[in-house]
Amino acid sequence: MREVLEKMIHLARLRLPDEERNRLTKKTEHILEYIERLKELNTDTIEPTSHAIEVVNAFREDAVKPFSNPKKLVEIAPKSFENLFEVPKVINEG
């Protein structure tokens, strides 16, 4: 376990004192022990879910609504041109 943690610390370019490395090693071992205990549970009769609690879809229908002052939005934009927002180019054509 210590070797894996040391490799992760190295890859993340972290500088940690020995006492912090020891603390992280112990915490990681504790987490892995807990996962092993969870593996022992019989879940054959449990239906798989994506959430621990029931989630209700909160979507709503889109509705077009007029905006009272669209020119105000363009005025407060950092850059604009003829009632349009100017944004920096983010895609290279190459």
C-alpha positions, 0 to 999 in steps of 0.5 A: 500500500505504501508503494502505491501511495508514494507513486500517487504522491510523486505523480501528483507532484506533492511534497508531503512530510513523513508524518502526513504520508504515514497518516494518508497510508493509514487512512487509505488502508482503513478505507480499503478494509472498509471496502473489503467488509462491504464486499462480504455483504449479500446483495443478491436480493437488492435491486441495483440503483444509481442513487441511494435514494429515489431521485425525481426528475425536476425538468420542466418544459421550455417556455419562450419568454420575451426579455424586457431589455436585450440591449442592456445585456449587450451593453454590459458585455466585455465585448460586443459588435452589432448587438452580438457578444464577441468571444475569443476564438476557442477552436483552432482550424488545423 
